[in-house]
Every structure is written in C-alpha cells, then in structure tokens.
Amino acid sequence: MKPRKALETIVPYTPGKLKEGAVKLASNENPLGPSPKALERLKSVLPGLSLYPDAAFVRLRQAVAGRLGVAPENLIFGNGSDELLCLAAGTYIEEGDDAVTSQSTFSEYTFATVLFGGHMTYAPLKDGRFDLPALAALTGPRTRIVFLCNPNNPTGTVFSGDELSRFLEKVSRDVLVVLDEAYYEYVGWDEFPRSVELLGAHPNVLILRTFSKIYGLAGLRVGYGIAREEVIRNLSRAKTPFNVNLAAQEAALAALEDDEFVERSVAMNAEGKRYLYREFDRLGLRYYPTEANFVCVHLNRDGTEVFERIMDMGVTIRPLRSFGMADWIRVTVGTPEQNRLFISCLQRVLKG
Ligand SMILES: *Cc1c(COP(=O)(O)O)cnc(C)c1O
C-alpha cells in the first residue's frame, strides 16, 4: 500500500522529553496540577462512562459562551486545540494551497497544513516577535490560512491589538487568520488584542484557546475555537461527532468555574517569572520577556547539550534546535521549589 505523498515530508512531533522521576518543565503544563474543582467533578462522572459524550456540547458551549460574551454558535470544541488546527487546515486548504506563519513557532501549524497537501511559507521573527507586516507581505492569491501564535511558543513574546488590527486590514478576507491564544489567561499586558471583539468586523478570524495550560487539563484534551457562525459551521462539517470525551467535557466545565485556581496559577507564574528573570540576569543570560508560563533563554552555547546534562540532574526542559534556535532553551515556569532546582542545575552546567 502506498501512503499519500504529502506524508513523506511530515517531520514527527518532538514531544517534551519525559524522564522517570524528573521534574518536567518541558511542556508548559500547570505545575499546580489540574484544577481541584475539575478533579472533584471527574470522580462523579465515572459511572456515566458507558454513555456517549454530548456531541452538541450543550452545557460546555453555554458556559464558555457566557464567559466570553459570545453566542453558543460562535464556538467549536476540539480534542485539544491541536485538533482544531487540523480542522482548520482540512476545511480550507486544498492540495497545492499555501499557508503562512513565522519561523520559530508552534510546529503543529506546519503539520496541519502539510497533512492536507498545503505548503507552508515562513517569515522570520523580528526581535523574537511575530513580524506581522512581513507575514502580510507573504500572503498571496493561493494563501488560505495565516497562523499567528500570541503569546508565541517558544519565545513568549506578544503583538498588540493595534498591530493585529493593521494586519487584518492588509490581509484579504478570503484568508483565514488563526489566532492561537493557548496562553491567553497568563497574559498581563494592557495592549494585548481583545481578539473576541474583532470578530464583529473580521469574519475571517478564528481564535483558539485551550484547557491544557492554565486549567491544568492537558492530559484530557479540550480546546475551543471562537469565530463567526459561518466559520464554525464549516469547521464543524470536517469534525467527527464525539471528538471530546465525556470526562473531558465535565472536567472543563468545572475548571471554567474555578476562578480561584486560575488566579492562584497566574500569581505563582508571575512570581516565578520574576525569580527566573533575576537569576538569568545574575548569570548574564539573555531572555525574552514573556507573557506566558515559560521563558526562552539564550545560553551562548548549544542548548541540546545543556538540556541533556540538566536532564541527567533530574529536570527536563526544551532545547530549541527544532525551532531553529540551537543556542536557546525554553523552560516552563514551575513552583518556586522547581524553579530553584532548575536554576541550581543550570548554574552547575554553565560553570562546569
Ligand atoms: C500548548 C499549545 C497548544 C495547546 O494544545 P492543546 O492541543 O490544546 O493541548 C496550542 N498552541 C500552542 C502554541 C501551544 O503551545
């Protein structure tokens, strides 16, 4: 049997490395674990697991819509936002079409594009940030999707609402603009785009958010998309009916109500960021100021080598060679204790 040609060029995803017993600061998960309210709710769903999940997402849809101030019809749910990236590509990209994104960003944009026979074009980052004018200039008649990551993974950098508005004015309305806001809840910057408000004027925007990061539910796989009704209807045609399992829907509902947990996570992250900045300054290391729950640090040497030595000491982080940033690493902001452990390992490696 012969697989499709497009698959030949797909590079498998490099997941954050696991090592038994190691402190994992490799995949930007919440170091506080899942929302306690979600955990409590999960216990009560077990006897109901013989039933199919709600294919219409009635309760979760209501709850998220209420929080965002949008209509239930403006939402679509996915098995993680990863699935929604594939749905977007599967809905809008024909064999031979183009998509545009930045270098050094989340690899799943390229995966989804190539999976459906599309071709990805990249603009370089500018000072570690998405260069929106350069991205707009790369779009052409065959461009179907532009993928924007804000804050960007792995740099943690952001673009503003004004920058985004100027970009949207330049790009054709026939191009879907995917705004991946996986770290939205961590952002503290006043000028960050109020993306949901843009949907009124821009029918070609799809916002993606997730329960994987601040809500601590990465293992359950729930993400959602916010867009105009027509976009949601078209994406839904490419979706399997029971794509988010029953336990995940219930846990997401409970987590959404857990404001205390979200606040605690944001506060711990802010404190962890301050600590890491101070330590990186002390060690003379350059880093990008981050609006997310990870920091991207320049090491003046090969990041993979440092990653391996730190892993031997019991902490996993992310080397960024596969992102085209060989001398950089990305570290998730952990608990105060995890952050101290990471810094002491890093210091030993850099001095050794
Ligand atoms: C973690 C992450 C996601 C979330 O993926 P899920 O499939 O929802 O777990 C999406 N985009 C970016 C940039 C991420 O870093």
The ligand as an SDF file (V2000), in Angstrom:
LIG
                    3D

 15 15  0  0  0  0  0  0  0  0999 V2000
    0.1400   24.0370   24.2230 C   0  0  0  0  0  0  0  0  0  0  0  0
   -0.2390   24.7340   22.9950 C   0  0  0  0  0  0  0  0  0  0  0  0
   -1.4640   24.4920   22.3860 C   0  0  0  0  0  0  0  0  0  0  0  0
   -2.4820   23.6690   23.0860 C   0  0  0  0  0  0  0  0  0  0  0  0
   -2.6110   22.4540   22.5440 O   0  0  0  0  0  0  0  0  0  0  0  0
   -3.7850   21.5160   23.0440 P   0  0  0  0  0  0  0  0  0  0  0  0
   -3.9430   20.6490   21.8460 O   0  0  0  0  0  0  0  0  0  0  0  0
   -4.9920   22.3400   23.3200 O   0  0  0  0  0  0  0  0  0  0  0  0
   -3.2730   20.7960   24.2350 O   0  0  0  0  0  0  0  0  0  0  0  0
   -1.7980   25.1840   21.2430 C   0  0  0  0  0  0  0  0  0  0  0  0
   -0.9590   26.0870   20.7260 N   0  0  0  0  0  0  0  0  0  0  0  0
    0.2140   26.3590   21.2990 C   0  0  0  0  0  0  0  0  0  0  0  0
    1.0750   27.4080   20.7330 C   0  0  0  0  0  0  0  0  0  0  0  0
    0.6180   25.6890   22.4380 C   0  0  0  0  0  0  0  0  0  0  0  0
    1.7940   25.9660   22.9870 O   0  0  0  0  0  0  0  0  0  0  0  0
  1  2  1  0
  2  3  1  0
  2 14  2  0
  3  4  1  0
  3 10  2  0
  4  5  1  0
  5  6  1  0
  6  7  2  0
  6  8  1  0
  6  9  1  0
 10 11  1  0
 11 12  2  0
 12 13  1  0
 12 14  1  0
 14 15  1  0
M  END
$$$$
